Amino acid sequence: MKRSELLKLLKEHGCKIVGHGSNHDRVYSPINGETFPLWRHSKDMKKGTVEAILKQAGIK
C-alpha cells in the first residue's frame, strides 16, 4: 500500500497529521487519543508495516 492510500484511510477514520520530523510525520488518532509515526516517503509499505500503523491508530 502506498503512503497516500494509507493516509486517505487514516483520514477517513478521523486521524490528522500533527507534526513533521525529518523522515516521518506524527499522526494523531482520535480513536485511542495517541500519536504515532508515519513514514513520509511514497514507496510501497510492507503489509506488516501497514497493519502495525492501523493497530497504532486503533483501526484494527
PQR file of N, CA, C, O and H, with PARSE charges and radii, in Angstrom:
ATOM      1  N   MET A   1       0.852  -1.166   0.000 -0.4000 1.5000
ATOM      2  CA  MET A   1       0.000   0.000   0.000 -0.0000 2.0000
ATOM      3  C   MET A   1       0.897   1.228   0.000  0.5500 1.7000
ATOM      4  O   MET A   1       1.901   1.278   0.711 -0.5500 1.4000
ATOM      5  N   LYS A   2       0.528   2.209  -0.798 -0.4000 1.5000
ATOM      6  CA  LYS A   2       1.293   3.450  -0.837 -0.0000 2.0000
ATOM      7  C   LYS A   2       0.899   4.336   0.336  0.5500 1.7000
ATOM      8  O   LYS A   2      -0.182   4.192   0.907 -0.5500 1.4000
ATOM      9  H   LYS A   2      -0.287   2.168  -1.375  0.4000 1.0000
ATOM     10  N   ARG A   3       1.786   5.246   0.680 -0.4000 1.5000
ATOM     11  CA  ARG A   3       1.548   6.160   1.795 -0.0000 2.0000
ATOM     12  C   ARG A   3       0.288   6.972   1.578  0.5500 1.7000
ATOM     13  O   ARG A   3      -0.478   7.186   2.517 -0.5500 1.4000
ATOM     14  H   ARG A   3       2.664   5.363   0.215  0.4000 1.0000
ATOM     15  N   SER A   4       0.059   7.429   0.353 -0.4000 1.5000
ATOM     16  CA  SER A   4      -1.111   8.257   0.064 -0.0000 2.0000
ATOM     17  C   SER A   4      -2.408   7.487   0.313  0.5500 1.7000
ATOM     18  O   SER A   4      -3.380   8.055   0.812 -0.5500 1.4000
ATOM     19  H   SER A   4       0.682   7.255  -0.410  0.4000 1.0000
ATOM     20  N   GLU A   5      -2.427   6.205  -0.032 -0.4000 1.5000
ATOM     21  CA  GLU A   5      -3.608   5.375   0.201 -0.0000 2.0000
ATOM     22  C   GLU A   5      -3.837   5.167   1.694  0.5500 1.7000
ATOM     23  O   GLU A   5      -4.971   5.224   2.170 -0.5500 1.4000
ATOM     24  H   GLU A   5      -1.637   5.744  -0.438  0.4000 1.0000
ATOM     25  N   LEU A   6      -2.757   4.928   2.427 -0.4000 1.5000
ATOM     26  CA  LEU A   6      -2.855   4.724   3.870 -0.0000 2.0000
ATOM     27  C   LEU A   6      -3.297   6.009   4.559  0.5500 1.7000
ATOM     28  O   LEU A   6      -4.131   5.971   5.464 -0.5500 1.4000
ATOM     29  H   LEU A   6      -1.836   4.882   2.041  0.4000 1.0000
ATOM     30  N   LEU A   7      -2.747   7.146   4.141 -0.4000 1.5000
ATOM     31  CA  LEU A   7      -3.120   8.420   4.734 -0.0000 2.0000
ATOM     32  C   LEU A   7      -4.598   8.726   4.481  0.5500 1.7000
ATOM     33  O   LEU A   7      -5.281   9.259   5.355 -0.5500 1.4000
ATOM     34  H   LEU A   7      -2.069   7.177   3.406  0.4000 1.0000
ATOM     35  N   LYS A   8      -5.086   8.391   3.295 -0.4000 1.5000
ATOM     36  CA  LYS A   8      -6.506   8.590   2.977 -0.0000 2.0000
ATOM     37  C   LYS A   8      -7.378   7.742   3.906  0.5500 1.7000
ATOM     38  O   LYS A   8      -8.397   8.219   4.405 -0.5500 1.4000
ATOM     39  H   LYS A   8      -4.531   7.958   2.585  0.4000 1.0000
ATOM     40  N   LEU A   9      -6.985   6.493   4.137 -0.4000 1.5000
ATOM     41  CA  LEU A   9      -7.718   5.604   5.031 -0.0000 2.0000
ATOM     42  C   LEU A   9      -7.704   6.136   6.461  0.5500 1.7000
ATOM     43  O   LEU A   9      -8.727   6.112   7.146 -0.5500 1.4000
ATOM     44  H   LEU A   9      -6.157   6.105   3.731  0.4000 1.0000
ATOM     45  N   LEU A  10      -6.556   6.611   6.907 -0.4000 1.5000
ATOM     46  CA  LEU A  10      -6.448   7.172   8.253 -0.0000 2.0000
ATOM     47  C   LEU A  10      -7.336   8.404   8.411  0.5500 1.7000
ATOM     48  O   LEU A  10      -8.003   8.567   9.433 -0.5500 1.4000
ATOM     49  H   LEU A  10      -5.726   6.631   6.351  0.4000 1.0000
ATOM     50  N   LYS A  11      -7.343   9.272   7.395 -0.4000 1.5000
ATOM     51  CA  LYS A  11      -8.163  10.482   7.457 -0.0000 2.0000
ATOM     52  C   LYS A  11      -9.655  10.149   7.469  0.5500 1.7000
ATOM     53  O   LYS A  11     -10.439  10.867   8.091 -0.5500 1.4000
ATOM     54  H   LYS A  11      -6.801   9.140   6.564  0.4000 1.0000
ATOM     55  N   GLU A  12     -10.054   9.080   6.796 -0.4000 1.5000
ATOM     56  CA  GLU A  12     -11.454   8.643   6.815 -0.0000 2.0000
ATOM     57  C   GLU A  12     -11.891   8.256   8.225  0.5500 1.7000
ATOM     58  O   GLU A  12     -13.076   8.321   8.552 -0.5500 1.4000
ATOM     59  H   GLU A  12      -9.418   8.497   6.291  0.4000 1.0000
ATOM     60  N   HIS A  13     -10.933   7.852   9.058 -0.4000 1.5000
ATOM     61  CA  HIS A  13     -11.211   7.470  10.443 -0.0000 2.0000
ATOM     62  C   HIS A  13     -10.939   8.622  11.414  0.5500 1.7000
ATOM     63  O   HIS A  13     -10.941   8.422  12.628 -0.5500 1.4000
ATOM     64  H   HIS A  13      -9.970   7.799   8.793  0.4000 1.0000
ATOM     65  N   GLY A  14     -10.706   9.819  10.888 -0.4000 1.5000
ATOM     66  CA  GLY A  14     -10.550  10.999  11.724 -0.0000 2.0000
ATOM     67  C   GLY A  14      -9.134  11.343  12.141  0.5500 1.7000
ATOM     68  O   GLY A  14      -8.941  12.285  12.910 -0.5500 1.4000
ATOM     69  H   GLY A  14     -10.704   9.981   9.901  0.4000 1.0000
ATOM     70  N   CYS A  15      -8.138  10.616  11.662 -0.4000 1.5000
ATOM     71  CA  CYS A  15      -6.749  10.899  12.033 -0.0000 2.0000
ATOM     72  C   CYS A  15      -6.255  12.163  11.341  0.5500 1.7000
ATOM     73  O   CYS A  15      -6.682  12.487  10.233 -0.5500 1.4000
ATOM     74  H   CYS A  15      -8.295   9.851  11.038  0.4000 1.0000
ATOM     75  N   LYS A  16      -5.340  12.878  12.016 -0.4000 1.5000
ATOM     76  CA  LYS A  16      -4.788  14.129  11.490 -0.0000 2.0000
ATOM     77  C   LYS A  16      -3.282  14.158  11.677  0.5500 1.7000
ATOM     78  O   LYS A  16      -2.764  13.637  12.664 -0.5500 1.4000
ATOM     79  H   LYS A  16      -4.993  12.614  12.916  0.4000 1.0000
ATOM     80  N   ILE A  17      -2.580  14.767  10.729 -0.4000 1.5000
ATOM     81  CA  ILE A  17      -1.137  14.984  10.869 -0.0000 2.0000
ATOM     82  C   ILE A  17      -0.948  16.153  11.821  0.5500 1.7000
ATOM     83  O   ILE A  17      -1.493  17.234  11.601 -0.5500 1.4000
ATOM     84  H   ILE A  17      -3.001  15.190   9.927  0.4000 1.0000
ATOM     85  N   VAL A  18      -0.167  15.935  12.889 -0.4000 1.5000
ATOM     86  CA  VAL A  18       0.023  16.972  13.901 -0.0000 2.0000
ATOM     87  C   VAL A  18       1.466  17.460  14.002  0.5500 1.7000
ATOM     88  O   VAL A  18       1.735  18.428  14.714 -0.5500 1.4000
ATOM     89  H   VAL A  18       0.276  15.056  13.067  0.4000 1.0000
ATOM     90  N   GLY A  19       2.390  16.815  13.309 -0.4000 1.5000
ATOM     91  CA  GLY A  19       3.787  17.229  13.376 -0.0000 2.0000
ATOM     92  C   GLY A  19       4.597  16.619  12.259  0.5500 1.7000
ATOM     93  O   GLY A  19       4.189  15.642  11.631 -0.5500 1.4000
ATOM     94  H   GLY A  19       2.171  16.029  12.731  0.4000 1.0000
ATOM     95  N   HIS A  20       5.766  17.218  12.018 -0.4000 1.5000
ATOM     96  CA  HIS A  20       6.643  16.751  10.947 -0.0000 2.0000
ATOM     97  C   HIS A  20       8.048  16.570  11.491  0.5500 1.7000
ATOM     98  O   HIS A  20       8.577  17.439  12.183 -0.5500 1.4000
ATOM     99  H   HIS A  20       6.097  18.012  12.528  0.4000 1.0000
ATOM    100  N   GLY A  21       8.646  15.428  11.168 -0.4000 1.5000
ATOM    101  CA  GLY A  21      10.038  15.174  11.505 -0.0000 2.0000
ATOM    102  C   GLY A  21      10.846  15.152  10.228  0.5500 1.7000
ATOM    103  O   GLY A  21      10.354  15.570   9.180 -0.5500 1.4000
ATOM    104  H   GLY A  21       8.216  14.722  10.605  0.4000 1.0000
ATOM    105  N   SER A  22      12.069  14.677  10.293 -0.4000 1.5000
ATOM    106  CA  SER A  22      12.900  14.658   9.094 -0.0000 2.0000
ATOM    107  C   SER A  22      12.465  13.570   8.109  0.5500 1.7000
ATOM    108  O   SER A  22      12.521  13.781   6.898 -0.5500 1.4000
ATOM    109  H   SER A  22      12.469  14.338  11.144  0.4000 1.0000
ATOM    110  N   ASN A  23      12.035  12.417   8.610 -0.4000 1.5000
ATOM    111  CA  ASN A  23      11.618  11.320   7.737 -0.0000 2.0000
ATOM    112  C   ASN A  23      10.187  10.861   7.990  0.5500 1.7000
ATOM    113  O   ASN A  23       9.626  10.120   7.183 -0.5500 1.4000
ATOM    114  H   ASN A  23      11.989  12.246   9.594  0.4000 1.0000
ATOM    115  N   HIS A  24       9.596  11.283   9.084 -0.4000 1.5000
ATOM    116  CA  HIS A  24       8.262  10.818   9.456 -0.0000 2.0000
ATOM    117  C   HIS A  24       7.360  12.000   9.812  0.5500 1.7000
ATOM    118  O   HIS A  24       7.824  13.071  10.202 -0.5500 1.4000
ATOM    119  H   HIS A  24      10.051  11.885   9.740  0.4000 1.0000
ATOM    120  N   ASP A  25       6.058  11.767   9.662 -0.4000 1.5000
ATOM    121  CA  ASP A  25       5.061  12.708  10.162 -0.0000 2.0000
ATOM    122  C   ASP A  25       4.475  12.095  11.425  0.5500 1.7000
ATOM    123  O   ASP A  25       4.446  10.873  11.566 -0.5500 1.4000
ATOM    124  H   ASP A  25       5.681  10.897   9.344  0.4000 1.0000
ATOM    125  N   ARG A  26       4.005  12.937  12.345 -0.4000 1.5000
ATOM    126  CA  ARG A  26       3.316  12.464  13.548 -0.0000 2.0000
ATOM    127  C   ARG A  26       1.830  12.569  13.270  0.5500 1.7000
ATOM    128  O   ARG A  26       1.341  13.623  12.861 -0.5500 1.4000
ATOM    129  H   ARG A  26       4.028  13.930  12.230  0.4000 1.0000
ATOM    130  N   VAL A  27       1.111  11.475  13.492 -0.4000 1.5000
ATOM    131  CA  VAL A  27      -0.320  11.412  13.216 -0.0000 2.0000
ATOM    132  C   VAL A  27      -1.058  11.185  14.520  0.5500 1.7000
ATOM    133  O   VAL A  27      -0.664  10.343  15.327 -0.5500 1.4000
ATOM    134  H   VAL A  27       1.508  10.620  13.824  0.4000 1.0000
ATOM    135  N   TYR A  28      -2.139  11.944  14.729 -0.4000 1.5000
ATOM    136  CA  TYR A  28      -2.977  11.806  15.924 -0.0000 2.0000
ATOM    137  C   TYR A  28      -4.221  11.011  15.568  0.5500 1.7000
ATOM    138  O   TYR A  28      -4.871  11.278  14.557 -0.5500 1.4000
ATOM    139  H   TYR A  28      -2.459  12.628  14.073  0.4000 1.0000
ATOM    140  N   SER A  29      -4.549  10.030  16.407 -0.4000 1.5000
ATOM    141  CA  SER A  29      -5.754   9.228  16.231 -0.0000 2.0000
ATOM    142  C   SER A  29      -6.764   9.574  17.314  0.5500 1.7000
ATOM    143  O   SER A  29      -6.477   9.389  18.497 -0.5500 1.4000
ATOM    144  H   SER A  29      -4.021   9.813  17.228  0.4000 1.0000
ATOM    145  N   PRO A  30      -7.949  10.076  16.937 -0.5600 1.5000
ATOM    146  CA  PRO A  30      -8.976  10.373  17.933  0.2800 2.0000
ATOM    147  C   PRO A  30      -9.625   9.108  18.500  0.5500 1.7000
ATOM    148  O   PRO A  30     -10.318   9.166  19.516 -0.5500 1.4000
ATOM    149  N   ILE A  31      -9.405   7.985  17.854 -0.4000 1.5000
ATOM    150  CA  ILE A  31      -9.988   6.724  18.307 -0.0000 2.0000
ATOM    151  C   ILE A  31      -9.400   6.312  19.644  0.5500 1.7000
ATOM    152  O   ILE A  31     -10.130   5.933  20.560 -0.5500 1.4000
ATOM    153  H   ILE A  31      -8.842   7.938  17.028  0.4000 1.0000
ATOM    154  N   ASN A  32      -8.065   6.385  19.759 -0.4000 1.5000
ATOM    155  CA  ASN A  32      -7.423   5.990  21.011 -0.0000 2.0000
ATOM    156  C   ASN A  32      -6.677   7.145  21.684  0.5500 1.7000
ATOM    157  O   ASN A  32      -6.094   6.962  22.753 -0.5500 1.4000
ATOM    158  H   ASN A  32      -7.472   6.693  19.015  0.4000 1.0000
ATOM    159  N   GLY A  33      -6.690   8.327  21.070 -0.4000 1.5000
ATOM    160  CA  GLY A  33      -6.082   9.512  21.671 -0.0000 2.0000
ATOM    161  C   GLY A  33      -4.568   9.517  21.678  0.5500 1.7000
ATOM    162  O   GLY A  33      -3.964  10.219  22.488 -0.5500 1.4000
ATOM    163  H   GLY A  33      -7.163   8.476  20.202  0.4000 1.0000
ATOM    164  N   GLU A  34      -3.942   8.758  20.803 -0.4000 1.5000
ATOM    165  CA  GLU A  34      -2.481   8.671  20.778 -0.0000 2.0000
ATOM    166  C   GLU A  34      -1.928   9.157  19.446  0.5500 1.7000
ATOM    167  O   GLU A  34      -2.650   9.241  18.453 -0.5500 1.4000
ATOM    168  H   GLU A  34      -4.433   8.188  20.145  0.4000 1.0000
ATOM    169  N   THR A  35      -0.632   9.477  19.438 -0.4000 1.5000
ATOM    170  CA  THR A  35       0.057   9.828  18.204 -0.0000 2.0000
ATOM    171  C   THR A  35       1.014   8.703  17.837  0.5500 1.7000
ATOM    172  O   THR A  35       1.469   7.947  18.694 -0.5500 1.4000
ATOM    173  H   THR A  35      -0.045   9.409  20.245  0.4000 1.0000
ATOM    174  N   PHE A  36       1.307   8.611  16.550 -0.4000 1.5000
ATOM    175  CA  PHE A  36       2.206   7.571  16.055 -0.0000 2.0000
ATOM    176  C   PHE A  36       2.917   8.096  14.818  0.5500 1.7000
ATOM    177  O   PHE A  36       2.416   9.011  14.164 -0.5500 1.4000
ATOM    178  H   PHE A  36       0.936   9.225  15.853  0.4000 1.0000
ATOM    179  N   PRO A  37       4.092   7.527  14.479 -0.5600 1.5000
ATOM    180  CA  PRO A  37       4.837   7.995  13.305  0.2800 2.0000
ATOM    181  C   PRO A  37       4.298   7.388  12.016  0.5500 1.7000
ATOM    182  O   PRO A  37       3.828   6.250  11.997 -0.5500 1.4000
ATOM    183  N   LEU A  38       4.374   8.162  10.946 -0.4000 1.5000
ATOM    184  CA  LEU A  38       4.010   7.683   9.612 -0.0000 2.0000
ATOM    185  C   LEU A  38       5.126   8.082   8.665  0.5500 1.7000
ATOM    186  O   LEU A  38       5.440   9.263   8.523 -0.5500 1.4000
ATOM    187  H   LEU A  38       4.756   9.086  10.962  0.4000 1.0000
ATOM    188  N   TRP A  39       5.721   7.092   8.019 -0.4000 1.5000
ATOM    189  CA  TRP A  39       6.830   7.293   7.098 -0.0000 2.0000
ATOM    190  C   TRP A  39       6.415   8.248   5.998  0.5500 1.7000
ATOM    191  O   TRP A  39       5.334   8.085   5.430 -0.5500 1.4000
ATOM    192  H   TRP A  39       5.466   6.132   8.134  0.4000 1.0000
ATOM    193  N   ARG A  40       7.239   9.245   5.674 -0.4000 1.5000
ATOM    194  CA  ARG A  40       6.869  10.272   4.723 -0.0000 2.0000
ATOM    195  C   ARG A  40       7.122   9.887   3.269  0.5500 1.7000
ATOM    196  O   ARG A  40       6.534  10.510   2.385 -0.5500 1.4000
ATOM    197  H   ARG A  40       8.116   9.377   6.135  0.4000 1.0000
ATOM    198  N   HIS A  41       7.947   8.914   2.975 -0.4000 1.5000
ATOM    199  CA  HIS A  41       8.302   8.579   1.604 -0.0000 2.0000
ATOM    200  C   HIS A  41       7.170   7.820   0.911  0.5500 1.7000
ATOM    201  O   HIS A  41       6.380   7.137   1.562 -0.5500 1.4000
ATOM    202  H   HIS A  41       8.424   8.408   3.694  0.4000 1.0000
ATOM    203  N   SER A  42       7.101   7.945  -0.407 -0.4000 1.5000
ATOM    204  CA  SER A  42       5.955   7.428  -1.151 -0.0000 2.0000
ATOM    205  C   SER A  42       6.119   5.993  -1.656  0.5500 1.7000
ATOM    206  O   SER A  42       5.270   5.513  -2.407 -0.5500 1.4000
ATOM    207  H   SER A  42       7.743   8.500  -0.937  0.4000 1.0000
ATOM    208  N   LYS A  43       7.168   5.310  -1.271 -0.4000 1.5000
ATOM    209  CA  LYS A  43       7.349   3.923  -1.705 -0.0000 2.0000
ATOM    210  C   LYS A  43       6.275   3.038  -1.090  0.5500 1.7000
ATOM    211  O   LYS A  43       5.649   3.401  -0.094 -0.5500 1.4000
ATOM    212  H   LYS A  43       7.858   5.699  -0.661  0.4000 1.0000
ATOM    213  N   ASP A  44       6.071   1.870  -1.697 -0.4000 1.5000
ATOM    214  CA  ASP A  44       5.107   0.934  -1.141 -0.0000 2.0000
ATOM    215  C   ASP A  44       5.572   0.458   0.230  0.5500 1.7000
ATOM    216  O   ASP A  44       6.748   0.157   0.432 -0.5500 1.4000
ATOM    217  H   ASP A  44       6.580   1.576  -2.506  0.4000 1.0000
ATOM    218  N   MET A  45       4.630   0.397   1.167 -0.4000 1.5000
ATOM    219  CA  MET A  45       4.936  -0.088   2.510 -0.0000 2.0000
ATOM    220  C   MET A  45       4.607  -1.568   2.591  0.5500 1.7000
ATOM    221  O   MET A  45       3.678  -2.049   1.942 -0.5500 1.4000
ATOM    222  H   MET A  45       3.675   0.642   1.003  0.4000 1.0000
ATOM    223  N   LYS A  46       5.374  -2.277   3.389 -0.4000 1.5000
ATOM    224  CA  LYS A  46       5.130  -3.703   3.575 -0.0000 2.0000
ATOM    225  C   LYS A  46       3.831  -3.912   4.328  0.5500 1.7000
ATOM    226  O   LYS A  46       3.400  -3.054   5.098 -0.5500 1.4000
ATOM    227  H   LYS A  46       6.129  -1.886   3.916  0.4000 1.0000
ATOM    228  N   LYS A  47       3.209  -5.065   4.098 -0.4000 1.5000
ATOM    229  CA  LYS A  47       1.916  -5.385   4.708 -0.0000 2.0000
ATOM    230  C   LYS A  47       1.984  -5.304   6.234  0.5500 1.7000
ATOM    231  O   LYS A  47       1.067  -4.779   6.864 -0.5500 1.4000
ATOM    232  H   LYS A  47       3.559  -5.762   3.472  0.4000 1.0000
ATOM    233  N   GLY A  48       3.040  -5.810   6.820 -0.4000 1.5000
ATOM    234  CA  GLY A  48       3.193  -5.793   8.273 -0.0000 2.0000
ATOM    235  C   GLY A  48       3.297  -4.386   8.824  0.5500 1.7000
ATOM    236  O   GLY A  48       2.787  -4.100   9.907 -0.5500 1.4000
ATOM    237  H   GLY A  48       3.785  -6.237   6.308  0.4000 1.0000
ATOM    238  N   THR A  49       3.959  -3.501   8.078 -0.4000 1.5000
ATOM    239  CA  THR A  49       4.085  -2.105   8.493 -0.0000 2.0000
ATOM    240  C   THR A  49       2.725  -1.422   8.481  0.5500 1.7000
ATOM    241  O   THR A  49       2.375  -0.697   9.413 -0.5500 1.4000
ATOM    242  H   THR A  49       4.373  -3.734   7.198  0.4000 1.0000
ATOM    243  N   VAL A  50       1.958  -1.660   7.416 -0.4000 1.5000
ATOM    244  CA  VAL A  50       0.622  -1.069   7.305 -0.0000 2.0000
ATOM    245  C   VAL A  50      -0.272  -1.568   8.440  0.5500 1.7000
ATOM    246  O   VAL A  50      -0.993  -0.780   9.052 -0.5500 1.4000
ATOM    247  H   VAL A  50       2.242  -2.248   6.660  0.4000 1.0000
ATOM    248  N   GLU A  51      -0.229  -2.858   8.720 -0.4000 1.5000
ATOM    249  CA  GLU A  51      -1.042  -3.420   9.798 -0.0000 2.0000
ATOM    250  C   GLU A  51      -0.649  -2.844  11.147  0.5500 1.7000
ATOM    251  O   GLU A  51      -1.516  -2.593  11.984 -0.5500 1.4000
ATOM    252  H   GLU A  51       0.357  -3.498   8.223  0.4000 1.0000
ATOM    253  N   ALA A  52       0.646  -2.630  11.374 -0.4000 1.5000
ATOM    254  CA  ALA A  52       1.114  -2.058  12.640 -0.0000 2.0000
ATOM    255  C   ALA A  52       0.627  -0.611  12.789  0.5500 1.7000
ATOM    256  O   ALA A  52       0.238  -0.199  13.882 -0.5500 1.4000
ATOM    257  H   ALA A  52       1.350  -2.835  10.693  0.4000 1.0000
ATOM    258  N   ILE A  53       0.647   0.151  11.707 -0.4000 1.5000
ATOM    259  CA  ILE A  53       0.178   1.534  11.758 -0.0000 2.0000
ATOM    260  C   ILE A  53      -1.318   1.574  12.036  0.5500 1.7000
ATOM    261  O   ILE A  53      -1.778   2.394  12.831 -0.5500 1.4000
ATOM    262  H   ILE A  53       0.963  -0.184  10.820  0.4000 1.0000
ATOM    263  N   LEU A  54      -2.082   0.697  11.391 -0.4000 1.5000
ATOM    264  CA  LEU A  54      -3.530   0.652  11.613 -0.0000 2.0000
ATOM    265  C   LEU A  54      -3.831   0.235  13.058  0.5500 1.7000
ATOM    266  O   LEU A  54      -4.795   0.715  13.656 -0.5500 1.4000
ATOM    267  H   LEU A  54      -1.708   0.031  10.745  0.4000 1.0000
ATOM    268  N   LYS A  55      -3.014  -0.648  13.611 -0.4000 1.5000
ATOM    269  CA  LYS A  55      -3.203  -1.066  15.004 -0.0000 2.0000
ATOM    270  C   LYS A  55      -2.900   0.109  15.951  0.5500 1.7000
ATOM    271  O   LYS A  55      -3.625   0.330  16.922 -0.5500 1.4000
ATOM    272  H   LYS A  55      -2.232  -1.038  13.126  0.4000 1.0000
ATOM    273  N   GLN A  56      -1.830   0.854  15.662 -0.4000 1.5000
ATOM    274  CA  GLN A  56      -1.489   2.009  16.491 -0.0000 2.0000
ATOM    275  C   GLN A  56      -2.577   3.074  16.429  0.5500 1.7000
ATOM    276  O   GLN A  56      -2.796   3.804  17.395 -0.5500 1.4000
ATOM    277  H   GLN A  56      -1.242   0.674  14.874  0.4000 1.0000
ATOM    278  N   ALA A  57      -3.262   3.161  15.278 -0.4000 1.5000
ATOM    279  CA  ALA A  57      -4.319   4.142  15.090 -0.0000 2.0000
ATOM    280  C   ALA A  57      -5.632   3.686  15.745  0.5500 1.7000
ATOM    281  O   ALA A  57      -6.566   4.475  15.889 -0.5500 1.4000
ATOM    282  H   ALA A  57      -3.084   2.568  14.492  0.4000 1.0000
ATOM    283  N   GLY A  58      -5.694   2.411  16.136 -0.4000 1.5000
ATOM    284  CA  GLY A  58      -6.908   1.893  16.748 -0.0000 2.0000
ATOM    285  C   GLY A  58      -7.949   1.451  15.737  0.5500 1.7000
ATOM    286  O   GLY A  58      -9.109   1.244  16.092 -0.5500 1.4000
ATOM    287  H   GLY A  58      -4.936   1.770  16.018  0.4000 1.0000
ATOM    288  N   ILE A  59      -7.548   1.305  14.487 -0.4000 1.5000
ATOM    289  CA  ILE A  59      -8.481   0.909  13.431 -0.0000 2.0000
ATOM    290  C   ILE A  59      -8.609  -0.603  13.351  0.5500 1.7000
ATOM    291  O   ILE A  59      -9.691  -1.109  13.051 -0.5500 1.4000
ATOM    292  H   ILE A  59      -6.606   1.473  14.199  0.4000 1.0000
ATOM    293  N   LYS A  60      -7.545  -1.329  13.609 -0.4000 1.5000
ATOM    294  CA  LYS A  60      -7.591  -2.803  13.596 -0.0000 2.0000
ATOM    295  C   LYS A  60      -7.372  -3.334  14.966  0.5500 1.7000
ATOM    296  O   LYS A  60      -7.374  -4.549  15.165 -0.5500 1.4000
ATOM    297  H   LYS A  60      -6.667  -0.919  13.853  0.4000 1.0000
TER
END
